[in-house]
């Protein structure tokens, strides 16, 4: 990994909780990482998105880029609708 990717992987390995899933910026970052060039970043991103939401939106980190992009767009629509990966807490 280069230094930037190593930092991202390090952050992904620390993990995320419901507070992160309700945070619009953190949610957007996780979804953006689904487009990362390195498969490890994509795998860890969808892992945490799934852990938080129970959904994958048909995103597959090893798929061809156009197929992956369809999943990313589905997650972006989700963010637009909900505001974050998870709805606001009580």
N, C-alpha and C positions, 0 to 999 in steps of 0.2 A: 504494500500500500504506500502511496505517497502520503505526505504529512496531512493533507486535508482529508483524504479518505480515512486515514488512521484515526483522526479525531472523530469523524462521523461514526465509524465502527465502534470506537470506545464508548461514545455516547449511547449507541444502540445496545451495546452489551450491558450497560448499567440498567436499562429498562425504563418503563413508563408505567404510570398508574392512572387511576380515574381522573385525578386532578389534571394531568397532562392531556388526557383525552377530552376534557372539557375546555381546554385552553385553545383558542382559535389559532394562535401562532404556532404552537407546538404541533397541533393537528395538521396544519398546512405544511409544516416542515416534514413530518412523517410521509405525507402524501407526495410531496416533491421528491423525496428520496426514492420513491418508486420509479423515478426516471433516471436514477443514477447509472453511470456506465458500468459500475462494478456490481456483479451479481450478489456478492455478500451483503452489500448495502440494501439492495432490493429485497433479498430474502429476509433480512432482519427487520426491515421496515414493514413488510406485509405480515410478518410474524407478530409484531407488536400491535399493528392495526387490528389483526384478527383477535388477539388476546383482549383488546379493549372492546371491540364491537361484536365479535362473533361472526363477522362477515369478511368475505374476500372480494366481493363484486367481480368475480371471475378473473381476478388479476393473477397472473402466473409469472413469477420472476424470470423464468427461463424461456418464455415464449419469445417469438419474434417481436421486434419493436412496435410494429403496427398493432399487433394483438395486445401487447402490454399497454399501449397508449389507450386503448378502449377501456381497460380497467382503471387507468388513472383518471380518465375523463369521468367515469362513473363515481369515483371517489371525490372528484372536484364538484360534481353535482350534489353529492351528499353534503359536502362542506358548505355549499351555497344554501342548501335547504335547512340544515341543522345548525350551522355556525361553527361547528367543530366535529370531531369524530363522535363525541357523546353529547347528548342534549344537556343544557344547563342543569346543575344539581339543585337540590332543595336546600 
